[in-house]
Every structure is written in structure tokens, then in C-alpha cells.
Amino acid sequence: MPNIYEILASLDAARRTAKRNIGDMVNDPRGYADKMLGHMQNQNAGVTPVAAGGQLTNRPLTLAERADQAINSVDFGGGLGKIAYHGSPHKFDRFNAAKMGTGEGAQAYGKGMYLAEAPEVADQYRINLSYDPAKMKIGGKQINDYYNSLVRRADRMSDPGDIYTKAGIVERLMANEPKDSVGFWADSMGVGDWFKKEVEPSFESFGHLYKTDIPDQAVEKMLDWDKPLHQQHPDVQAAVKGLGLAPVEVDQAAVEAAKARFNQTKARDDLEEMHRLMNYGRQPMGSELVRGSFLKGLTDANGVVMSPEQALASKGVPGIRYLDSGSRDSAGVGTSNFVAFDPDIIRILERNGEATGAAPWTAEEYAAYLRSKGR
């Protein structure tokens, strides 16, 4: 039989899943409806009054009707955007192109602004880049001192009541658990009021977590590193073809010529060329086979060597998306990270949970922005 902590952990996991599903439904309602259709295929449709021929009749909803119901239940509010997160040691009001490439790692997916669909992924970057326990405080007191004061007070009491429980909640903050998750545990353990009044308003930590909005129209036109070329947005296919990096379809005549050349020479280079031609358009864009072509020097009209992201941006591709490390073995399903080439398409909605006053993009705003840039 599970103990209370295992039960609470299960509830917390369910809460997080529900929160993620709600976020998906609000930020990408059509995509969410498509995802739900997969679940509906194996379920019996419930009987619901449906308008048919001007009258209400009780019959099961069709899949299309249930999808429409899911979509129409969402208040779009005029917004059009993908919510994404960014963890940083720095405090800023807008993203700056001059700072590209100054963060952690080698920018393996291109030079740009890195954002995460999953807030926990971005928060881990905040922790990794900013870790400094001295900056963690509650009520202005360093968190270790605050914790020790609770424990010492409880140790001196014959009946410490819930003080040890409170200390356990503070331990979770010290372990860098998300504040909303810790608040859930505080509620579950009966000290939620204390957490909301004393801890949450005065809790300080290191680094900054940004909640941002990227236009959906930009996200859908990003090169998807985890999909083959023929599954990319048509604009991406056209951009890649326009750069001469790969044909959209396999050139069978070229494949046969490469096979004949290899059969004659048995040379490794001819073998690799044969495989390259056979697999273009079939392998994910991020495979080493295709990635190699992106890493070669590309030149503009003046013969100046361009980076891969400069080349893609020159053809109207706004960025790259790729599955995060927790989703790469999920058969293409999961949460993504994004590399935005243009910092101005990223709007900061919140910093450390506090609203900035910025509103999500609308379709009209983004279209006007693209016109202003001549795109």
C-alpha cells in the first residue's frame, strides 16, 4: 500500500499533467484537439444532444464534432502565440541579438535565442547558469538561516506542532523545486496558509525565469530538426531547396548513377554519396547525414560565407525547433526547444512569475511586423 508521500507525489504529477494539458489547449488549441483525437479513437463516444436538421437528437458525437467542441470551448482572446520559457542569470526587459551565443553550450542548433516549451527545462538552465544559494532568501533572511531557525525552535519545544513540516517545505525550496509545486505540497501538508502569507511573497532566488510568447505563425515555419524534409512546412522546404542544400524529393536518376559509380570504384566517397542521395528527404533534418550539409560554408550573392541560421533567415525561416532531451526517445511526441533567429519576435510576458504588462501576439500584429521588415 502506498504511503502518504507516494500518494502526494502521484497527485502532484497528475496536477502537473493537467496543468500542461490546459496550457497546450490554450496555446495551441487545434494541435491539442488533434492530439485528443488520437485518444478518442479508442474510446466510446458519449451520447450528447446534437443539433441535426434543426432539432436536438441524442446520438454519439462524431470525432469531427468532438474536435470542434474542444476547439470552440477555448477563448482565443485575439492572441496567437506559443508560450515558451527562458532561464538566465541576467535580468532584462527584452532579448538582445548582441547576446546571442553568450549562454551555456555551443549553440549546437544554430545561433539564436534559445527557449523551451517545458518550463522545467528552462528553469534547469536558470539553476545551472545562476546557482548561488547565498541569494536564496525568505523574508530577507538567507534560506539556510531561515531553515535552521525553524529547526532550532522546533527542537526546543515539547510539542513543535507543524514546525518540522514547515522546515520540510523549506527544504524543497532549497532543492530548487518549482515554487508552485512546493505550494502544492504545503497545501497538502496543512501549512498552505503559512506558505502563501510568509514564504511565497518574500521568497527570493538566483537567476531569472522568463515566460515568453512567440507567434504561432513563426513557430510553424521553423525548421523542425526532428522531421524529414517532406514533413516540413512548405516554406521551409522551399527555403532549403532554394539554398541548394537538398532536393525535396529523392532524385532517383542521381541515385542510380551513384550506385553505378560505386559499383565501379568501390570508393568510400562514392558509397557515402550514394547514401546521401538515397536518404535526402527521408531522414530527420537533424540527422548527422543532413546536418553535415548545413554545417558546410554557404555563401550569399556577394560570395560572403553565411552561417546556417543566416542562410535560413535569408529565405524567411524564423528559427529552428527540436525535441528537448526528455522527449527525444518519444517517437516525435513531446516538448520542444526553440531557436529564434530574430529576438524581436519574442515577447516577455512574465519574469519570475510577475507580469510585465506585455500581451501575446495577435495575428494582425505579427503580419504587420513582417510587413515592416519587408518579409
Residue, then its C-alpha position, 0 to 999 in steps of 0.5 A: m500500500p502506498n504511503i502518504y508521500e507516494i500518494l502526494a507525489s502521484l497527485d502532484a504529477a497528475r496536477r502537473t499533467a493537467k496543468r500542461n494539458i490546459g496550457d497546450m489547449v490554450n496555446d495551441p488549441r487545434g494541435y491539442a484537439d488533434k492530439m485528443l483525437g488520437h485518444m478518442q479513437n479508442q474510446n466510446a463516444g458519449v451520447t450528447p444532444v446534437a443539433a441535426g436538421g434543426q432539432l436536438t437528437n441524442r446520438p454519439l458525437t462524431l470525432a469531427e464534432r468532438a474536435d470542434q467542441a474542444i476547439n470552440s470551448v477555448d477563448f482565443g482572446g485575439g492572441l496567437g502565440k506559443i508560450a515558451y520559457h527562458g532561464s538566465p542569470h541576467k535580468f532584462d526587459r527584452f532579448n538582445a541579438a548582441k547576446m546571442g551565443t553568450g549562454e551555456g553550450a555551443q549553440a549546437y542548433g544554430k545561433g539564436m535565442y534559445l527557449a523551451e516549451a517545458p518550463e522545467v527545462a528552462d528553469q534547469y538552465r536558470i539553476n545551472l547558469s545562476y546557482d548561488p544559494a547565498k541569494m536564496k532568501i525568505g523574508g530577507k533572511q538567507i534560506n539556510d538561516y531561515y531553515n535552521s531557525l525553524v529547526r532550532r525552535a522546533d527542537r526546543m519545544s515539547d510539542p513543535g506542532d507543524i514546525y518540522t513540516k514547515a522546515g520540510i517545505v523549506e527544504r524543497l525550496m532549497a532543492n530548487e523545486p518549482k515554487d508552485s509545486v512546493g505550494f502544492w505540497a504545503d497545501s497538502m501538508g496543512v501549512g498552505d496558509w503559512f506558505k502563501k502569507e510568509v514564504e511565497p511573497s518574500f521568497e527570493s532566488f538566483g537567476h531569472l525565469y522568463k515566460t515568453d510568447i512567440p507567434d504561432q505563425a513563426v513557430e510553424k515555419m521553423l525548421d523542425w530538426d526532428k522531421p524529414l524534409h517532406q514533413q516540413h512546412p512548405d516554406v521551409q522546404a522551399a527555403v532549403k531547396g532554394l539554398g541548394l542544400a537538398p532536393v525535396e524529393v529523392d532524385q532517383a536518376a542521381v541515385e542510380a548513377a551513384k550506385a553505378r559509380f560505386n559499383q565501379t570504384k568501390a570508393r568510400d566517397d562514392l558509397e557515402e554519396m550514394h547514401r546521401l542521395m538515397n536518404y535526402g528527404r527521408q531522414p530527420m533534418g537533424s540527422e548527422l547525414v543532413r546536418g553535415s550539409f548545413l554545417k558546410g560554408l554557404t555563401d550569399a550573392n556577394g560570395v560572403v560565407m553565411s552561417p546556417e541560421q543566416a542562410l535560413a533567415s535569408k529565405g524567411v525561416p524564423g528559427i529552428r525547433y527540436l525535441d528537448s532531451g526528455s522527449r527525444d526517445s518519444a517517437g516525435v511526441g513531446t516538448s520542444n526547444f526553440v531557436a529564434f533567429d530574430p529576438d524581436i519576435i519574442r515577447i516577455l510576458e512574465r519574469n519570475g512569475e510577475a507580469t510585465g504588462a506585455a500581451p501575446w501576439t495577435a495575428e494582425e500584429y505579427a503580419a504587420y511586423l513582417r510587413s515592416k521588415g519587408r518579409 
